[in-house]
């Protein structure tokens, strides 16, 4: 399929070079780092080869969320966004941008998002999970009521929030002891982000801000597959929480789910059956995943051509308010 729009595609600026994972071998990391900084050469050639018209770029994880000093986080977020805007401007017909914001200071994050949307032309914001405040083992999640000024801004602007993974807090990693292979993208990212998304639902966030849209990668971080059981058990033991809708309704009405990093027919079909093809978006997760693998799989996936066009292009056009055909 030609004309695809890919939503979870990453870049890096010099401020965050040192945040790349240390567990990867130097040869592999050197290649990833090179691709994270490339917007003019190989990335564009791969997009052309894979039928990707627009890549929506964002700062690589954990980015601003790992900066423990709030004032420094605010400063680095603004600089990262200026750098990203400069990258997008080199090929404005091929790239769009998601803002980085310092939720260590929610009011400042709201102001920065307003600047990024109003002045830099960004089409949303990407948040890398919880935000560290003070030290690496203290995290503020997006359901915390101190973050409400940010959510008010998101609702007023009508832009989506991409909730991107990061590892669990260090104090919560005991279950991974002796198994570092399970941290990161193999499992730790998914487990952490699924819990974070459920916190948003169960906190009543979407009852307070009903028009807010949150994007999850990896076909919903297992939530489409698991939502029946979660909803079933919550109905029997609510701990006094009251929500206006069933949990599954929030998952299909306030969330979008991208194909980033999961290129499997069964997983896609399950997500379509659970949340509907209107809520699914194409992504590759470049350069951590292969554009060729992502696009080759998606173009041949056993779905209708109408759904392929929606997932590959028009859903993103609608959500991000990108130019229509």
C-alpha positions in Angstrom: 0.0 0.0 0.0 1.3 3.4 -0.9 0.7 6.6 1.1 1.0 5.0 4.6 1.4 7.2 7.6 3.6 5.9 10.4 3.1 7.2 13.9 5.8 5.9 16.2 9.0 6.8 14.5 11.9 8.1 16.6 14.7 10.6 16.5 17.3 11.7 19.0 19.1 15.0 19.7 22.5 15.5 21.3 21.1 16.2 24.7 19.7 12.6 25.0 22.4 10.6 23.2 23.6 9.2 26.6 20.1 7.9 27.4 20.4 5.0 24.9 20.3 1.6 26.6 23.7 0.4 27.8 22.9 -3.3 27.6 23.1 -3.4 23.8 26.3 -4.2 22.1 28.3 -1.3 20.7 27.9 -2.3 17.0 24.1 -2.6 17.2 23.8 0.6 19.3 26.0 2.5 16.9 23.7 1.6 14.0 20.6 2.5 15.9 22.1 5.8 17.0 23.1 6.6 13.5 19.5 6.0 12.2 18.0 8.0 15.1 20.0 11.0 13.9 19.2 10.4 10.1 16.3 12.3 8.5 17.8 13.1 5.1 19.3 9.9 3.7 18.5 6.3 4.5 15.3 7.0 6.4 13.7 8.7 3.5 14.9 6.0 1.1 13.4 3.3 3.3 10.1 5.2 3.5 10.0 5.5 -0.3 10.7 1.8 -0.7 8.0 0.8 1.9 5.2 3.1 0.7 5.4 5.4 3.8 4.4 8.9 2.8 4.6 10.5 6.2 6.6 9.6 9.4 5.4 11.2 12.6 8.6 11.8 14.5 9.2 11.8 18.3 12.0 11.9 20.8 13.4 8.5 21.7 12.5 7.0 25.1 12.9 7.8 28.0 13.6 11.3 26.8 12.4 14.2 29.0 10.6 11.9 31.4 13.9 10.7 32.9 15.2 14.1 33.8 14.8 14.3 37.5 15.1 18.1 37.9 11.9 19.8 36.8 13.5 23.0 35.6 16.1 21.2 33.6 13.4 18.9 32.1 11.4 22.0 31.0 14.5 23.5 29.4 15.5 20.3 27.6 11.9 19.7 26.3 11.8 23.1 24.7 15.2 22.5 23.1 14.2 19.0 21.9 11.0 20.4 20.3 12.9 23.2 18.5 15.4 20.6 17.2 12.5 18.4 16.0 10.7 21.3 14.3 14.0 22.0 12.4 14.1 18.4 11.3 10.5 18.4 10.2 11.0 21.6 8.2 13.7 19.9 6.1 11.0 17.7 4.6 7.6 19.1 5.7 5.7 16.9 3.2 7.3 13.7 4.6 7.5 14.4 8.4 5.3 15.6 11.2 6.1 16.0 14.9 4.9 14.9 18.3 6.0 17.2 21.1 8.1 16.3 24.1 6.8 17.8 27.4 8.2 17.9 30.9 5.4 16.6 33.1 7.6 17.1 36.1 6.0 20.5 35.8 2.5 20.0 34.4 1.7 23.7 34.0 4.9 24.2 32.0 4.1 21.1 30.0 0.7 22.6 29.0 2.4 25.8 27.9 5.0 24.0 25.9 2.3 21.9 24.2 0.4 25.0 23.3 3.6 26.4 21.8 4.4 23.2 19.9 0.9 23.0 18.4 0.3 26.7 17.8 3.8 27.8 16.7 5.7 24.7 15.6 2.8 23.0 13.9 3.1 19.7 15.8 0.1 17.3 15.6 0.2 15.8 19.1 2.5 14.9 22.0 4.4 11.8 23.0 5.0 11.0 26.7 7.4 8.3 27.7 5.5 6.8 30.6 5.8 8.2 34.2 8.0 11.2 34.8 10.8 11.1 37.3 10.8 13.8 39.9 13.8 14.2 42.3 15.3 10.8 41.7 15.2 7.9 39.3 12.9 5.9 41.6 10.2 8.5 42.1 7.7 8.6 39.2 4.6 10.6 38.6 2.0 8.8 36.5 -0.4 10.6 34.1 -3.4 9.8 36.3 -2.1 11.9 39.1 -4.4 14.9 39.7 -1.4 17.2 39.6 -1.2 16.5 35.9 -4.7 17.9 35.3 -3.5 21.2 33.8 -1.8 19.2 31.1 -5.0 17.2 30.4 -7.1 20.3 30.2 -4.7 21.7 27.6 -4.8 18.4 25.6 -8.6 18.5 25.6 -8.7 22.2 24.6 -6.2 21.7 21.8 -7.9 18.5 20.5 -4.5 16.7 20.0 -3.7 13.1 20.9 -1.3 11.9 23.6 1.0 9.0 22.5 1.7 7.0 25.7 5.1 5.4 24.9 6.7 2.7 27.0 9.6 2.8 29.4 10.9 0.3 32.0 9.2 0.0 35.4 10.6 2.1 38.2 13.8 0.4 39.7 12.0 -0.4 42.9 9.4 -2.4 40.9 11.8 -4.5 39.0 12.4 -7.3 41.5 10.3 -9.7 39.4 12.9 -9.3 36.6 15.9 -10.1 38.8 18.2 -12.5 36.9 16.2 -12.0 33.7 17.3 -8.7 32.2 16.2 -10.1 28.8 12.6 -9.5 30.0 13.0 -5.8 30.7 12.7 -3.4 27.8 10.8 -4.2 24.7 10.5 -8.0 25.3 8.0 -7.6 28.2 8.8 -4.8 30.7 7.7 -2.1 28.4 4.3 -3.7 27.7 3.6 -4.6 31.3 4.5 -1.1 32.5 2.5 0.7 29.8 -0.6 -1.5 30.1 -0.8 -0.8 33.8 -0.3 3.0 33.1 -3.2 2.9 30.6 -5.4 1.1 33.0 -4.6 3.7 35.6 -5.8 6.4 33.3 -9.1 4.6 32.8 -9.7 3.6 36.4 -8.8 7.1 37.7 -11.8 8.5 35.9 -9.6 10.6 33.6 -11.8 10.1 30.6 -14.9 10.9 32.6 -13.4 14.3 33.4 -11.9 14.8 29.9 -14.2 12.7 27.7 -12.8 14.0 24.3 -9.1 13.1 25.1 -7.5 10.5 22.9 -4.5 8.4 24.0 -2.5 6.3 21.6 -0.9 3.0 22.6 1.7 1.2 20.6 2.2 -2.5 20.1 -1.5 -3.1 19.3 -2.7 -1.8 22.6 0.0 -3.4 24.9 -2.0 -6.6 25.2 -5.1 -4.7 26.5 -7.5 -5.6 23.6 -6.8 -9.3 24.2 -7.1 -9.0 28.0 -9.9 -6.4 28.4 -12.7 -8.9 28.8 -11.2 -10.4 31.9 -10.1 -7.1 33.4 -13.6 -5.7 32.9 -15.2 -8.9 34.2 -13.2 -8.9 37.4 -13.5 -5.2 38.0 -17.3 -5.5 37.8 -17.2 -7.8 40.8 -14.6 -6.0 42.9 -14.5 -2.2 42.2 -12.9 -1.0 45.5 -15.5 1.7 45.4 -14.5 3.1 42.0 -17.3 4.3 39.8 -17.0 4.9 36.1 -19.5 6.2 33.6 -18.8 3.5 31.0 -17.5 -0.1 30.9 -13.8 -0.4 30.7 -13.9 -1.8 27.2 -15.8 1.3 26.0 -12.9 3.5 27.1 -10.4 1.2 25.3 -12.4 1.6 22.0 -13.5 5.2 22.4 -10.6 7.1 24.1 -7.7 5.0 22.8 -6.1 4.4 19.5 -3.7 1.4 19.0 -0.8 1.3 16.6 0.9 -1.7 15.0 4.4 -0.6 16.2 6.6 -3.5 16.9 3.9 -6.2 16.4 3.7 -7.5 12.9 1.4 -10.5 13.3 -1.9 -11.3 11.6 -3.5 -12.9 14.7 -2.7 -9.9 16.9 -4.0 -7.4 14.3 -7.3 -9.4 13.8 -7.9 -9.6 17.5 -7.4 -5.8 17.9 -9.8 -5.2 15.0 -12.4 -7.5 16.5 -12.0 -5.8 19.9 -11.7 -2.1 19.2 -12.6 -1.8 15.5 -10.5 -0.8 12.5 -11.3 2.9 13.1 -9.1 2.8 16.2 -6.0 1.2 14.7 -3.1 3.0 13.1 0.0 1.8 11.2 3.4 2.3 12.8 6.8 0.7 12.4 8.8 1.8 15.6 11.8 2.8 13.5 14.7 2.4 14.0 14.2 -0.1 16.7 12.1 -2.2 14.2 12.5 -2.6 10.4 10.4 -0.5 8.1 10.6 -3.3 5.5 9.3 -5.9 7.9 6.5 -3.6 9.2 5.3 -2.5 5.8 5.7 -5.8 4.1 3.6 -7.5 6.8 1.0 -4.9 6.8 0.6 -4.7 3.1 -0.1 -8.4 3.0 -2.1 -8.8 6.2 -5.5 -10.6 5.7 -7.8 -7.6 6.2 -10.1 -5.9 3.8 -8.7 -3.2 1.5 -11.0 -0.7 3.1 -9.6 -1.5 6.6 -6.0 -1.4 5.2 -6.6 2.1 3.9 -8.1 3.2 7.2 -5.4 1.7 9.3 -2.6 2.7 7.0 -3.6 6.2 6.3 -7.0 7.8 6.8 -7.4 7.1 10.6 -4.1 9.0 11.1 -5.2 11.8 8.8 -8.4 12.2 10.9 -6.7 11.9 14.3 -3.7 14.1 13.6 -5.5 16.5 11.3 -3.0 15.9 8.5 -3.8 17.0 5.0 -6.6 15.0 3.4 -6.4 13.5 -0.1 
